Amino acid sequence: MAKGEESKSETKKTTSTSKSGKSSASGASKAKSSTSMKSASTKSATKKSSSKAKTEEKGNYDDKPIVEVGKKNVKVAGVKMKKKTALKIALAIIAIILVAVIVFVVLYETKPDFKNTVDEWWKYNFVDKGNGNGNGGSSSGGGNSGGSTVISEGELQVHMLDVGQGDCILILFPDGKEMLIDCGNKSTGYNYEETTKPYLEKYITDGQIDYLMLTHCDEDHVDQLDKVLAGFVVDNIYMPNVKSGSTKDKFAEQFAALPADRVAMFTDEDTIDSDVYTKFYLGALTEVASDGNLADIILNVGNFAIEGETYKIDFFGYTAEEWKTTNLSNAHKKNAISPIGILQYNGKRVVLTGDSNVENEPIFIKKAKEFYGVDKLDCDVLKVGHHGSETSTTDEFLDFITVEYAFISCKAAGNTFYHPRQATLDRLIARNITFYRTDLNGNIVCKISGTTIAFTVDTEVDKSVLDVGLTGKTS
Ligand SMILES: [Zn+2]
């Protein structure tokens, strides 16, 4: 570095000091005091040099300068001590920060649950989460609707429609996408055309559904889905790994027209032959998506996810191996093929179950423990499995997912299944879980806005009434 440059950089340093001094009120006063200190030291330096000159003039018999030098040494030592202490404090702070960073990184890399919480917090606080911008991705590369729903910005809603004995769940995502899970049963007295369809159309204003899922093949879940497929454009269809085995003549022509590669996707040996499942099966495999191509068919096999910029649902289904042993010969086995979903948004979790029961709940717990690396999964809302059946929502399941809220889709009056069962309600009551029931509350909407969860219902019902379930034959 040339000498000229050296002096230039010194000048720069001075300029920057005086600039920072101007930046704030306290900074300004600091600058002032440092200026006065500087002028004082300049004065003392002037004094010193003049006294030095005097000493030289008078000889070395004047001891005044020696005392002054001593004072100065004490001052310098004091400043050195202060500097040492400050250095120690600074080093300690740096060490604490370093340890904290290391602990954070280790937790982030080794604990998926911690990583998820951090990611959600980051997304919630720093990622733009506008409604209707249609920029949410999807694991299956699904549709690109946007602005089709009428919900508040940044809000996620889970609607449990009152469809009597059955399930119909509509999820409205904050990016304008939506998901419909199952769709009720007309034989229980509810009317799709008069109640469900207008309800869906109120929220799905562009007639297009991004994700549709059938959890299992029972009538109270699949019955009206062929009408949904006919009335809405569906881009992605999630369904059981089960073929329709119907041999009825009335479907022969439609079966013959099915694309062979789509039929070949199904690996389970069992078939379901009911007309309601067959109608859905035929409709799903030939559904035309919004891009003009056939809708994507995703079988409920293994772990799979639906996700956008700010939300995710992890689904835990039977693996291909487990599907081989499902044996769909009885109601219990048929229900247990329902995948269990963990919907995550803004650090909140909603558990989706279909008609899951004592058979697949333990399998889910095992998989979720491994997947999230936790012993308990801190969730918030439970969609109670199988309409509040006694053989679903076991103590082990409730101990694992730990929720504060629950909602139950059921029809107690005249219900031969005796749903919801008192024993199931008692398990919720014992854990102080606040719950709602479609048979008493009508349509139930769970809204996650920011980090707040709120429920709205058609009809407010006293807890003492909600707490009373049915007893009767075991279901
Ligand atoms: Zn059911």
Residues whose N, C-alpha, C, O or C-beta is under 5 A from the ligand:
A	BS01	ZN	D220 D355
